[in-house]
């Protein structure tokens, strides 16, 4: 009896409700034997193959996770190294900048010192030249004052004076004036 006929028979009232839910004994025994055979084949050959596949997959995933963790640790190490190198490079850059600043300050100080020394030399030469010009101007003035005084004395006295004696007298007088 197939299921549709059983349903039809149950609806007509030919059997009980339990007969509709439970299969017939020969079908139940055949189903248990078929299930046992399928279970045996699955348990004997399919399940071990599936277990190996699942274990291999788990091992591969575990290996990938371990490799990813190792790569992460290595990347963090490289990042720390790069940060250290970056810090060293910044420190080196700051050191170079400071050295350049100190060299620039030293060069500026050297240039200022040289300029000051050159200015002192120029002032010293100017003083020497001024002193030389003053000495020449005084010498010229003495000569002119001497000539003028001799001419003036000659006109006043009316006769020619001894020029060498007169010149010595004028030089003594001018020397006395310079001492004042």
ABEGO torsion letter per residue (X at the ends): XBAAAAAAAAAAGABBAAAAABBBAAAAAAAAAAAAAAAAAAAAAAAAAAAAAAAAAAAAAAAAAAAAAAAAAAAAAAAAAAAAAAAAAAAAAAAAAAAAAAAAAAAAAAAAAAAAAAAAAAAAAAAAAAAAAAAAAAAAAAAAAAAAAAAAAAAAAGBBBBAAAAAAAAAAAAAAAAAX
